[in-house]
Amino acid sequence: MFETGEPETGPELAAALQRLTQEGARTLGTLPVAVFFGPQRDKWSPAEHVRHLRKSSAPLVVALKLPTWLLRLRFGHPKRASRTFLRLRDDYRQTLATGGQAGRFAPRREAAPHDPDVRRAEIMTDWSLTNSRLVQALGSWNEQRLDTVQLPHPLLGMLTVREMMAFTVYHTSHHLTLVMQRVDESA
């Protein structure tokens, strides 16, 4: 479930993110609202996972709309080639295994919603729209620019835009998979 493949090009990364967003929305939409908002043991609820995914992708939408020269001025030029999707995935897994956490991108705790169906729809719509805007922004980037502009990642350091998009694809798959594994374990 929530397979990523090994997307490398901008269009492949965009398509993978779109597909994961659609699959995630469809799958999470089948969860009862009590499960969607309920913590999974001592871990985040599915709602919190989705809010985390939106919160971590939203800054990329802004960044990818900025002029290249401004990003290079602020964050410099990459000093190495972009890693492959699989290499980046493995580096992220290693970072998690050594204690990496969401930090400022963790979702804030929310009180129980007055209308859970409405709140779930808001959360899912916000996430889907953010990813749609991210895919749209990515569409204006050519393959060369993806490797010649870098952005800071809170756990992995400086990543090229290609790597940041690969991270976003894997990160989405990772969280959706965690949610559904925990749902299955509690069933």
N, C-alpha and C positions, 0 to 999 in steps of 0.2 A: 504494500500500500504506500502511496505517496512516493513513488520512485522518481528519481531525478534524471536518470541517464547520466551522460557526461557532457553537458552543454558547454561549448567553448566560445562560439561566436555570439555577437550581440543578439542577432535574431533567435538563435537557439536558447540563449539565456532568457530572453523575453518570453518565448513560447513556453519554456519550462515553468517560469513563474506564473504565467497566466493559467496554465493547466493545473498547477498545484493549488492556486487560489480557487479555481472552480471546483476541483475535487474536494478541497477542504471545506468550502462553503456547503457543498452538497452533503458531505458526510456529517459535519457538525450540525447541520440543520435537522438531522434525524435524531439527535440526542434529546431526551426529555429536558425541559428547562431546569429541573432540579439537578440533573447531571451536568448540564452546561455551566451552571453557576456554582456548583458544589466543589469544594477542594478535593483533590485526588490524593487521599491519605494526607500527608503533611506537605503536599506539593500544590502548585497553582491549580486553579480550576481551568477547564477548557476556555472559559471566557477570558481569564487572565492570560493564557497563552496567546490568544488571538490579539488581545490588547497589546501584549509585548511585541508581537510581530508587526503590528501597525506602528507602534512607537519606534521600533528600530528601523523601519523602512522610510518613515516620513522624512527624516533629514536628507535621505538620498534624493528624494524628489526635488527638494530645494537645490541641492548641490548640482545635480545634473542639468539644471536650468541656468546655472551661472556660467559666465564666460570662461572659457578654458584658461585665458591669461590670468584671471583672478584666482582660480583654483591653484594654478602653478605658483603664483605669487605667494599665496597663503600657505600651501603645503609642499612646495618644491616639486622637483622632477623625480620620477622613480629611478632608483640606482640599480635596478635589476629587472629581468624579464618577468612577465606575469607567470604565476604558477598555474598549473593545470587545475581543472575542477577537482580531480581526485586528490591532488597534492594539498590543495587548500582545505578540502574536506578533512583530510587526515590531520593537518596542522590544527584545525579547529577542534577536532575530537581530542587531540592530545592536550590542548589548552583546557578543555573541559575536565579531562581526567586529572589534571593537576590543580583543579580548584577554581577554574575560571567561572565567573558568574555574571549575571546581567547588569549588575550595578545600577547606574542611573536609568537604564532602559527597562528595569523591572516595572511591572504595572503597579500602580498605587492600589491599595485596598479600597474597595467600594462597599458601601452599605448595600444590603439586599435591595434589589430594585422594587419599586412599587408595582410596576408592570413588567414582569420578566420577559414576556414575549416581545414587547416594544424595545426593551433594552438590548435583548439579543439581536434583534434586527438592526439596531443602531451600531452595535459593535461589529457585526458582520459587514454591514454596509461601509462603515469607516475603513475597515481593513481592505475590502475589495476595491474601494475607490482609491485608496492610497496605492495599492499595487497597480491598478490601472494607470494612474498618473505616472508611476515609476516606469512602467513599460513604455508609455507614450514619451516620456523624457528620454529614455534610453534610445528610442528610435531616431533621435537627432544626432546620435554619436556614431561616427564611422569606426571601423575596426582599429585603425591606427590610434585614434584618440583614446580608445579604451585602455591602451597600454602605455600611454605617455602622460597620463594624469593620475595623480594618486590622492587618496583621501584617508583620514585617520580612522582606524577601527579601535574601539576601547580594549579589546583583548588581543588582537593580532597585529597591532601596530599599523604602519602605513601599508595600504593595499592599493593596487591600481584599480581603476574603475571596473575593469574586467573581473578582477578578483573580488571586488566588493559585490558585484552582481552575482558572481558564483557563490559567494558566501550567502547572499540573500536567498538564493534558490535552495541551497542546502539547509540553511537555517529554518526556512519555512517547512521543508520536508521533515527535518529533525523534530520540530515542535508538534506538528500534526501527528507524526508517528508516535511520539511520547503520549500524547493525549489518548489516542485510540488504543495503545497498548495498555494503558492504565484503566481505560473503560472496560476492555476485555478481561483484565485481571480481576476487576471488582464484580463482574457479572456472575 
